[in-house]
Amino acid sequence: MTDGPDRLGGCPLGSLASELADHHPAVRADLMSSFARWESAIRDGLQLMVDRGELDSGADPAYLAMALLAALHGGTLLAQTRQDTTVLDAALDAMIERIALHATTHTPDTVE
């Protein structure tokens, strides 16, 4: 997002999705692929945290990644509409708190 005194921009990918996805199936497929790559990267990072013992085994990386991406895009849209990033901060803070509920007290082994 571009945050400034006169402008709060949104996500270009989200803007394309809202303008074109309903009317252009080929574009929708490309957008879905782009969102899927982004979601996959988040999911893979969360899965790595589970694998390292930083998140408990009850964490669902796929679900959490989907929800985090939804919070990001929904928060971005509302922030752009309101011209205030508070709603985006709140959405992302809520998701970070949700993920943190799965945090363990396990300290990963260090490699020496």
C-alpha atoms as an extended CHARMM CRD file, in Angstrom:
* protein
*
       112  EXT
         1         1  MET       CA              0.0000000000        0.0000000000        0.0000000000  PROA      1               0.0000000000
         2         2  THR       CA              1.1120000000        3.4980000000       -0.7040000000  PROA      2               0.0000000000
         3         3  ASP       CA              0.5580000000        5.4780000000        2.4720000000  PROA      3               0.0000000000
         4         4  GLY       CA              0.8230000000        9.2150000000        2.2810000000  PROA      4               0.0000000000
         5         5  PRO       CA             -1.0120000000       12.4030000000        3.0900000000  PROA      5               0.0000000000
         6         6  ASP       CA             -2.9980000000       12.3870000000       -0.1500000000  PROA      6               0.0000000000
         7         7  ARG       CA             -3.0830000000        8.7530000000       -1.2140000000  PROA      7               0.0000000000
         8         8  LEU       CA             -3.5770000000        5.2840000000        0.1140000000  PROA      8               0.0000000000
         9         9  GLY       CA             -3.1980000000        2.8340000000       -2.7580000000  PROA      9               0.0000000000
        10        10  GLY       CA             -4.2990000000       -0.7570000000       -2.7990000000  PROA      10              0.0000000000
        11        11  CYS       CA             -2.8470000000       -4.0050000000       -4.0220000000  PROA      11              0.0000000000
        12        12  PRO       CA             -2.5020000000       -4.1160000000       -7.8140000000  PROA      12              0.0000000000
        13        13  LEU       CA             -3.3210000000       -7.8350000000       -7.8440000000  PROA      13              0.0000000000
        14        14  GLY       CA             -6.4440000000       -7.2530000000       -5.7520000000  PROA      14              0.0000000000
        15        15  SER       CA             -7.4820000000       -4.3950000000       -8.0120000000  PROA      15              0.0000000000
        16        16  LEU       CA             -7.1550000000       -6.5780000000      -11.0950000000  PROA      16              0.0000000000
        17        17  ALA       CA             -9.1390000000       -9.3330000000       -9.4140000000  PROA      17              0.0000000000
        18        18  SER       CA            -12.0140000000       -7.0410000000       -8.4990000000  PROA      18              0.0000000000
        19        19  GLU       CA            -12.1640000000       -5.5070000000      -11.9740000000  PROA      19              0.0000000000
        20        20  LEU       CA            -11.6070000000       -8.5040000000      -14.2360000000  PROA      20              0.0000000000
        21        21  ALA       CA            -12.2020000000      -11.8330000000      -12.4900000000  PROA      21              0.0000000000
        22        22  ASP       CA            -15.9610000000      -11.9810000000      -13.0480000000  PROA      22              0.0000000000
        23        23  HSD       CA            -15.8300000000      -11.2290000000      -16.7660000000  PROA      23              0.0000000000
        24        24  HSD       CA            -12.5950000000      -12.7460000000      -18.0570000000  PROA      24              0.0000000000
        25        25  PRO       CA            -12.0940000000      -16.4460000000      -17.2470000000  PROA      25              0.0000000000
        26        26  ALA       CA             -8.5250000000      -16.5360000000      -18.5640000000  PROA      26              0.0000000000
        27        27  VAL       CA             -7.5300000000      -13.5420000000      -16.4480000000  PROA      27              0.0000000000
        28        28  ARG       CA             -9.2920000000      -15.0850000000      -13.4460000000  PROA      28              0.0000000000
        29        29  ALA       CA             -7.2170000000      -18.2500000000      -13.9060000000  PROA      29              0.0000000000
        30        30  ASP       CA             -4.0050000000      -16.2000000000      -13.9930000000  PROA      30              0.0000000000
        31        31  LEU       CA             -5.0660000000      -14.2670000000      -10.8920000000  PROA      31              0.0000000000
        32        32  MET       CA             -5.9470000000      -17.4810000000       -9.0760000000  PROA      32              0.0000000000
        33        33  SER       CA             -2.5040000000      -18.8150000000       -9.9370000000  PROA      33              0.0000000000
        34        34  SER       CA             -0.8390000000      -15.6560000000       -8.6210000000  PROA      34              0.0000000000
        35        35  PHE       CA             -2.7850000000      -15.7570000000       -5.3620000000  PROA      35              0.0000000000
        36        36  ALA       CA             -2.0540000000      -19.4920000000       -5.0560000000  PROA      36              0.0000000000
        37        37  ARG       CA              1.7050000000      -18.8770000000       -5.3710000000  PROA      37              0.0000000000
        38        38  TRP       CA              1.5240000000      -16.2160000000       -2.6710000000  PROA      38              0.0000000000
        39        39  GLU       CA             -0.5780000000      -18.4490000000       -0.4140000000  PROA      39              0.0000000000
        40        40  SER       CA              1.7860000000      -21.3490000000       -1.0410000000  PROA      40              0.0000000000
        41        41  ALA       CA              4.7980000000      -19.3190000000        0.0550000000  PROA      41              0.0000000000
        42        42  ILE       CA              3.0370000000      -18.3590000000        3.2930000000  PROA      42              0.0000000000
        43        43  ARG       CA              1.8960000000      -21.9640000000        3.8410000000  PROA      43              0.0000000000
        44        44  ASP       CA              5.4120000000      -23.2940000000        3.2370000000  PROA      44              0.0000000000
        45        45  GLY       CA              6.8390000000      -20.8530000000        5.7850000000  PROA      45              0.0000000000
        46        46  LEU       CA              4.2570000000      -21.8440000000        8.3750000000  PROA      46              0.0000000000
        47        47  GLN       CA              4.8690000000      -25.5430000000        7.6520000000  PROA      47              0.0000000000
        48        48  LEU       CA              8.5880000000      -24.9910000000        8.1970000000  PROA      48              0.0000000000
        49        49  MET       CA              7.7570000000      -23.4450000000       11.5730000000  PROA      49              0.0000000000
        50        50  VAL       CA              5.7040000000      -26.5660000000       12.4460000000  PROA      50              0.0000000000
        51        51  ASP       CA              8.5270000000      -28.8310000000       11.2610000000  PROA      51              0.0000000000
        52        52  ARG       CA             11.0580000000      -26.9470000000       13.3970000000  PROA      52              0.0000000000
        53        53  GLY       CA              8.7970000000      -27.1460000000       16.4360000000  PROA      53              0.0000000000
        54        54  GLU       CA              8.1140000000      -23.4110000000       16.5450000000  PROA      54              0.0000000000
        55        55  LEU       CA              4.3870000000      -23.9920000000       15.9980000000  PROA      55              0.0000000000
        56        56  ASP       CA              2.5230000000      -26.9130000000       17.5480000000  PROA      56              0.0000000000
        57        57  SER       CA              1.2290000000      -29.8200000000       15.5090000000  PROA      57              0.0000000000
        58        58  GLY       CA             -2.3420000000      -28.4920000000       15.8170000000  PROA      58              0.0000000000
        59        59  ALA       CA             -1.4820000000      -25.5760000000       13.5420000000  PROA      59              0.0000000000
        60        60  ASP       CA             -2.9550000000      -25.9720000000       10.0670000000  PROA      60              0.0000000000
        61        61  PRO       CA             -0.5220000000      -24.1360000000        7.7570000000  PROA      61              0.0000000000
        62        62  ALA       CA             -2.8780000000      -24.2810000000        4.7580000000  PROA      62              0.0000000000
        63        63  TYR       CA             -5.8010000000      -22.8110000000        6.6990000000  PROA      63              0.0000000000
        64        64  LEU       CA             -3.6640000000      -20.1740000000        8.4130000000  PROA      64              0.0000000000
        65        65  ALA       CA             -2.0540000000      -19.1390000000        5.1060000000  PROA      65              0.0000000000
        66        66  MET       CA             -5.4520000000      -18.7830000000        3.4390000000  PROA      66              0.0000000000
        67        67  ALA       CA             -6.7760000000      -16.7240000000        6.3630000000  PROA      67              0.0000000000
        68        68  LEU       CA             -3.6720000000      -14.5150000000        6.4920000000  PROA      68              0.0000000000
        69        69  LEU       CA             -3.9260000000      -13.7590000000        2.7840000000  PROA      69              0.0000000000
        70        70  ALA       CA             -7.6450000000      -13.0160000000        3.1570000000  PROA      70              0.0000000000
        71        71  ALA       CA             -6.9180000000      -10.6680000000        6.0840000000  PROA      71              0.0000000000
        72        72  LEU       CA             -4.2500000000       -8.9170000000        4.0410000000  PROA      72              0.0000000000
        73        73  HSD       CA             -6.4650000000       -8.3650000000        1.0200000000  PROA      73              0.0000000000
        74        74  GLY       CA             -9.6360000000       -7.5690000000        2.9190000000  PROA      74              0.0000000000
        75        75  GLY       CA             -7.7170000000       -5.2110000000        5.1920000000  PROA      75              0.0000000000
        76        76  THR       CA             -6.0750000000       -3.5630000000        2.1940000000  PROA      76              0.0000000000
        77        77  LEU       CA             -9.4090000000       -2.9980000000        0.4670000000  PROA      77              0.0000000000
        78        78  LEU       CA            -10.9810000000       -1.4940000000        3.5870000000  PROA      78              0.0000000000
        79        79  ALA       CA             -7.9050000000        0.6280000000        4.3010000000  PROA      79              0.0000000000
        80        80  GLN       CA             -8.0020000000        1.9860000000        0.7700000000  PROA      80              0.0000000000
        81        81  THR       CA            -11.7230000000        2.7330000000        1.0730000000  PROA      81              0.0000000000
        82        82  ARG       CA            -11.3660000000        4.3920000000        4.4790000000  PROA      82              0.0000000000
        83        83  GLN       CA             -8.0640000000        6.0650000000        3.6050000000  PROA      83              0.0000000000
        84        84  ASP       CA             -6.7680000000        4.7680000000        6.9430000000  PROA      84              0.0000000000
        85        85  THR       CA             -4.4690000000        1.7960000000        7.5420000000  PROA      85              0.0000000000
        86        86  THR       CA             -5.8670000000        1.0680000000       11.0140000000  PROA      86              0.0000000000
        87        87  VAL       CA             -8.2120000000       -1.6000000000        9.6410000000  PROA      87              0.0000000000
        88        88  LEU       CA             -5.3380000000       -3.3380000000        7.8270000000  PROA      88              0.0000000000
        89        89  ASP       CA             -3.2380000000       -3.2390000000       10.9930000000  PROA      89              0.0000000000
        90        90  ALA       CA             -6.1210000000       -4.7490000000       12.9620000000  PROA      90              0.0000000000
        91        91  ALA       CA             -6.7080000000       -7.5660000000       10.4580000000  PROA      91              0.0000000000
        92        92  LEU       CA             -3.0380000000       -8.5030000000       10.3060000000  PROA      92              0.0000000000
        93        93  ASP       CA             -2.5920000000       -8.1970000000       14.0780000000  PROA      93              0.0000000000
        94        94  ALA       CA             -5.5500000000      -10.5460000000       14.5770000000  PROA      94              0.0000000000
        95        95  MET       CA             -4.0360000000      -13.1320000000       12.2410000000  PROA      95              0.0000000000
        96        96  ILE       CA             -0.5990000000      -12.8500000000       13.8350000000  PROA      96              0.0000000000
        97        97  GLU       CA             -2.2290000000      -13.3580000000       17.2470000000  PROA      97              0.0000000000
        98        98  ARG       CA             -4.1030000000      -16.3870000000       15.8530000000  PROA      98              0.0000000000
        99        99  ILE       CA             -0.8900000000      -17.9150000000       14.5470000000  PROA      99              0.0000000000
       100       100  ALA       CA              0.8850000000      -17.1030000000       17.8260000000  PROA      100             0.0000000000
       101       101  LEU       CA             -1.6660000000      -19.2490000000       19.6780000000  PROA      101             0.0000000000
       102       102  HSD       CA              0.1660000000      -22.2010000000       18.1230000000  PROA      102             0.0000000000
       103       103  ALA       CA              3.6220000000      -21.0220000000       19.2000000000  PROA      103             0.0000000000
       104       104  THR       CA              5.5490000000      -23.4790000000       21.3110000000  PROA      104             0.0000000000
       105       105  THR       CA              8.0970000000      -22.8760000000       24.0050000000  PROA      105             0.0000000000
       106       106  HSD       CA             10.4480000000      -25.1700000000       22.0830000000  PROA      106             0.0000000000
       107       107  THR       CA             13.7620000000      -23.5530000000       21.2910000000  PROA      107             0.0000000000
       108       108  PRO       CA             15.1400000000      -24.8930000000       18.0190000000  PROA      108             0.0000000000
       109       109  ASP       CA             18.5270000000      -26.5590000000       18.2630000000  PROA      109             0.0000000000
       110       110  THR       CA             21.3520000000      -24.4010000000       17.0750000000  PROA      110             0.0000000000
       111       111  VAL       CA             23.8660000000      -25.6740000000       14.5860000000  PROA      111             0.0000000000
       112       112  GLU       CA             27.4190000000      -25.3700000000       15.7800000000  PROA      112             0.0000000000
